[in-house]
Amino acid sequence: MIRRIVAACAAAFLLAAQPAAAQSILRDAETEAMFKQMADPLIVAAGLSPRNAKVVLLNDPAINAFTAGGQTVYVNSGLLQAADNANQVQGVIAHELGHVADGHVILSDGGTRPALGIQILSMVLGLAAMAAGSGDAGAGIMAAGQSAALGKYLAFSRVQESTADATGARFLRGANISGKGMLAFFKKLQNEEYAYGLKNIDPYMQTHPLSGDRIQALSADLQASPAWNNPPDRPLEERFKRVKAKLEGYVLSPERTLRDYPLTDTTIYAHYARAYAYHKAGYPDRAAAEADALVRADPADPYFLEIQGQILLEAGQPQESLAPLRAAVAGSHDNPLIATTLGHALIATEKRANYPEAIRVLRTAVGRDDDNPFAWYQLGTAYEASGDSARAALATAEQASLTGDLRTANRSAHDALANLPPNSTDWIRAQDIATAAQNEFDDNPKKYKKRR
């Protein structure tokens, strides 16, 4: 189920701050499974490892995707909402993997440095002219320099985008995936350009080539691929429709969702969308009814069971949520996001007999996905409720380290070190966190001078 990584888990997509992306990450087990199914063949075609490269969903209505270093592709929720099918999203992912494989983030300095040099030189010359009494001339020199610098950077960016298009097309071919979706999405973007008035768009003042130019440059290569006429991947398209529906229920207004998926619509997608919309709007009974309809349609589907359990949990019925959540964990082969929700529910029952299971479930979850602050928070809560303050401190240190709170990470790690068996696995991990925090303090003394 879509959920947020925060101190307390709200029903729906799990949100976490992402400094590199400057947006919030949405985490959902089914969505991440869809992205993996979409991207893994492309990642392999790019010569990368699926263990290291991944696609991450951001809560942002803009129709956009990007990379920000490393091997992560960020896809905005607005892009999924705008896409008509999974193949279109694959075309976008292929393009972004082109940026990754071609090292464009690393090479971006090659575009910014010359542009910055032009700007600095124009400022020096402009200030000199002003000092000589030619104020208007100096201002003109600086303005012209800024324009030239911007133009140089934009030209560099357009070259990178064109290169990523070509590389992405090659990855589609290598993965035996049709490029029809890539062209269709560019045509969708072209329609957006027409909507804003193509005559008013200066092609030399854009970071990307105009969509029509991209279509013209790519069409021949994509159509020549043996994969061009491959039929759609039906299971992937089905998963895409489900994810798109549940995402709409979460990110858009309930009124919009109910307009797009009226009560007369009895498809799986409509039940999914309305379940999220009603739950977000504070109608637990209606949300539960929609979730129940999903489970009746497929009692073994782990994602249907997950949303049913999540709604019960957040409606104040943690004990009742355990059965569907346990079934969801089993049916998803111990998916760590779903297991985290089960751990949360076990703790929420406030029954001491459930704490050992919560610890076991949550330890498995963080073992398979240690980049989840909410899971570490819940594990710390379970340890504390069980009287294991040392491991509670270690879990707090893990959570704080992930969220960038290094003071808390350092303090909690030392608390754990003082009470854990020396040289045990947990003791060594606490030492690693404390050492990493101290190294950061030493490297940035001014930043951490206060309240250290």
N, C-alpha and C positions, 0 to 999 in steps of 0.2 A: 504494500500500500504506500501511496505517496505520503511522506512524512517529513517533519522538520527536525534537524539536530539542534536542539536548544536545551535549556536547563530542564524544561518539562516538555514532553512530546505532545504537540497538537495533532489532531487527526488530519492526516493528509501528507503531502509530499514533505520529506525530511529536508529541512533547510539548514545550510551552514554557510558562514561567511567565507568568502574566497577572495583574499586580498589581490591575487594576481588578476582575477577576472573582474573585480570590483562589483560583483553582483552576488546573489545568493544561489547556492547550489541546491537543486532539487534532487533528492535521492528516493528512488522507488525500485523495488526488486524487479518488477515486471518490466519497467522502462529500461533498466540497466541490462536485463536479459535481451531485450529487443536490440539495444545498441550493440551489444556483443555479437548478436546474430548478424546484424547489418555490417558491422565494421571489421570483424575478424578476417574475412577473406581479403579485404582491401589492405588491412595491416600486413598480412602475410605477403601480398603482392608488392607492398612497399618495402619489403625486406626488413620489416620490424617484427618484434615479438608481441603477440597478444597479451603476454604477461606484463609488459611494460607500457604499451600504448592503450589508450582508452578514450571513450567519448563520455562527456559529462554534460548534464542538462542544467541550464541556468534559468532562473525565474526572471525573464525579461521579455516584454512583448515585442521587441524589435525583431524584424526578420533578419537574423544575422547568425553567423558562426565564425569562430576565429581560433587561433592558437596563440599561446602566450609563453612560449618556451617549453622545453621538455617534449613529451610525446602525448600530450593531452589535447584533444579537440573539444572545444566548448560549443555547445549548440543551444541557442536561445529557445525558450518555450514558444515564442512567437513564430519561429521558423517551423516548428512541428505543426503549429496550428495552421500555418499558411500552406504547407505541403499537401498535395493531393494523395500521395502514396509513398510507400517506403522507398521505392526506387529513386524518387526525387531527393530524399534525404541522403541516400547512399551517394548520389552525385555530389552533394555538398560535402559529405565526409571525405570523399575521394579528393576533392579540391583542397581541403584543409590538410589532409595527409600529404599532399603535394608540397605544401609549405613546410611541414615537418621534415619530410625526406630531403627537400632541397636546402634545409638549414636557413630559411628566410628570417626567422627571428634573430638568429645569431648574426646573420649578414646585414641586418637592418642598419647597423652602424655605418655601412657603406653608403647608405642613402642620407642619413641624418648628418654625418660629419661634413661632407662637401656643402650641404645646404647651410649648415651652421657657419661654415667658413665664409660663405658669401654674405650671410647676414651680418657677421661680425665686421667684415671688411667694409660693408656699406655703412655701418654705424660709425666706424672710425672716420671714414671719409666725410660722412654727413656732419659729424661733430666738428671736424676740422673746418668745413665750410662755414658752419655756424660761428665758430670762433673767429673766422676771418670777416664776419659781418654779413654773410650771405645766409640769413636764416631760412628763407624760402628754398633756396637751392639745397641747403643741407637737409631740410625735411624731405625734399624730393628725392635726394640720393638715398636716404634711408628707406623711404617707401618703395622705391624701385628695387632696392636690395632685398627687402623682405619679399616682394613679389617674385623676384628671380629665385630666391632661396626656396620659396614654397613650390614654385614650378619645377625646380630640379628634384625636390623630394617627391612630388606627385608623379613625375615621370618615372622615377625609380620604383615607386610603389606599383604603378601600372605594369611595369615590366615583370615584377615579382608575381603579380596576380595572373598575368598571361602565362607565365612559366608554370605556376601552380595548376592552371587549367589544363595545360598539356600533360603535365605529370599525372594529374588526377585521371585524365582520360586513359593514360597508359595503365594505371592501377586498375581501372574498371575492366579493361581488356584482360589484364593478367588474372583478375579474379573471376573472369567469365561472367561479368555482370553487365547488362545492357546499359548503354549511355543515354537511352531515351529520357530517363529521369533527369539527368544533368541538363540536357537541352530544354526539356519542358520547364525546369525551374528557372533557367535563364530567360525563357520566354515570359514566365510569370513576372520576373523582375523587369523585363522590358515593358510590360503592360503598366507597371508602376511608374516607370519613367515617362511613358506617354501620358499617364494620368496627371503628372506634374508639369507636363509641357516639354516635349523633347527639344523644341526650338530654344528653350531657355537654359538648356544644359550645355555648359562648356566642357567638351570632352577632355580638354587639357587641364581642367581644374578638378578632376575626379581622382580618387585613390584607386578606382577600378576602371578598366576599359568599359565602355558602354555595352550593355547586354547584347545589343544587335551585333556589335563587332565580335563579341565572344562567341556568339552562336555561329557567325560566319567562319570564324577561325577554327572552330571545333567540329563542325558538322561532318566534314568529309572523313576525318579520322574516326569519329565515333560510329558513323554509319558503315565504315569499312571493317569494323571489328566483327569477328565471328559471333560475338555475344549480342549483337545489335537486336536480333529478332528473338532472343530468348524470352520465353513467357515469364510473367511475374512469378515470384516466389509466393505461392498462396499462403502457406503458414506465416510467413513474415508479414504479408499484407494484412492478414487477420490480426496479428499482434499489434501492428501499427494502428489499425482502426480502434482497437481496444484502448491502447495507450493514449491516442489522441482524444478519445471521448473522456477518459478519466482525467486527463490533464485539463480539458476545458472545464470540467466540473470543479476543479480545484482553483485554476487561475482566473477564470472569468466570473462575472457576476451570476448569482443564481437565476436572475431574470433572463439573462442571455442564454444560459444553459437550458432552461426550461422552454425557451423559445425554439432553440435548435433541436431539443429532444423532448417534445411534448409528451404528456401522459398517454396519448394514443399510440406512441411508439413503444413497442414491447420487445425491441431487439436487445441483445446483450449490451450493445454500445450505449443505448439509452438508459438502461438500468444502471450501468456503470457511471455515466455522467451524472445522473440524478442522485445517486447515492452520495457522491462527493458534494454536489451542490447543496443538497438538503443538510448534510452533516456540517458543512461549513457555515450554513445559514442558521444553524441551531434548531433543526427539526429532527431530533434523534429518532422518533418513531417512524417518520417517513423515510429517513435514511436507512433504518434497520429493515424496513419493508423492501426497499430496493435491493439491499444486500441479500436478504433472504431469497428474493427472486433469482439472483445470480446463483446462489448455492443450490437452489432447486434445479436450475438449468444444468449444473455440473457440480455435483456434491464433492468431487475429488479435486477440483481446480484449486490449487494452493492460494492463488491471488484473490479468488472469491472468498475463500475461507479467511484470508487475512483481513479483508475489509470488514467482513462480518464481525470478527473478533475485535478489531480496532474500534468499531462503532460501539460495541458493548462495553469495552474498556473505558472509553471516554464518556460514555453515558453513566458511569458510576457503577458498572456491573463487572468488576474484574474477575470474580469467580466464574461467572457465566462465559466470560471471554476465553477461558483457558482451553476448553475443548476445541473450538475452531482454530485457535492459534497453534495448539499442539499439532493438530492435523495439517495446518499450513506449513509448519516447520518441517514435518516429516515429508509432506508432498513436494516441498521445494528442495529437498536434500540438504536441510540445515542452512538455508539461505541466511546469511548473517543479519540482514536488515529485518527479516521477519522474526528471527530468533531474538533480536533485541526487543521487539515489541512483546514477545512472549515473556522475556525476562522482566520487562516493565510490569506486565500484568501480574506475574507471580509475586512481585514485591508489593504491588498495589493491594493485594488481598490482605496484607498485614497479618498473614498467618505464618508463624515461625516455621511450621513444617514445610512451607513452600520455598524457604530461602535456599536450602541446598540445591534444589533444582534450578532456581534462578541463577545461582553462582555457576553451576555447571553449564547452563545454556549460554550465559553471557560470556564465560571464558571461551567457549567454543566460537562465539560470534566475534570477539575481538581477535581471536587467533586466526580467523579467516579474513577479517577486515579490521585491521587495527587503526584505520583512519576514520574513526567514527566517535567523536567526542561524547555523543549521547550514550553510546553503549558503555564507554568507560565510566560515565556518570552513574549509570544504573548499576554497574558492577560494584562501584564504590559504595553505593547505597546498600546493596545486598550484603557486602562484607561488614559494613558498619552495623547493620541490623543483626548480623550474626555474631557480633562481638569481636570480629577480626579487624582491629583498628590499624594494624600494620599494613595489611593488604588494601584496606580502604584508602590509606594514605598513598599507596603506590598507584591505585587506580585514579585518585585525584591528581597525582603528578602526571600521569599519562594524559588525562583530559586537559589539564592546564598547558602541557607542552604542545598539544595539538592546536589549541586555541591561541597560542602565543603569549600566554600569561606565565612568563618564565619565573617571576618571583614566587608565585604559588607553586609552580612545578619544582623549583629548587627547595623551597621550604618543606613541601610534602614529601619529596624524595628523601630528604634528610630524616624526616620523621619515620619514614619506612625503614631506612637503613638502621636506625637506632633500635628497631624492634623485630626485624626479620632475622632468620638464621644466617649468620655470616657465610658468604660464598654460595648461598643458594641461588637458584635461577632468578627468583624475584629480587633478591638482594643485589645481584649483579645488574639487573635492569634498573633498579633504583639508583645505583651508582652511576650508570650511564646517563640517566636523565640529569642527575645533579652535576655531573661533569660537563655535559653539554650546556647547561644553563650557566655554569660558572665561566665557561669559555666565552659565552656570549657577553657576560658581564665584563670580563677582562678586555674583550675586543672593543666594546662600546661603553667605556666608563662614564661618559657624559650622559648618555641615555639612561643609564641605570643608577646614577649617583644618588638620586633622591629615594628615600624609603626602601633602600636595598636591604 
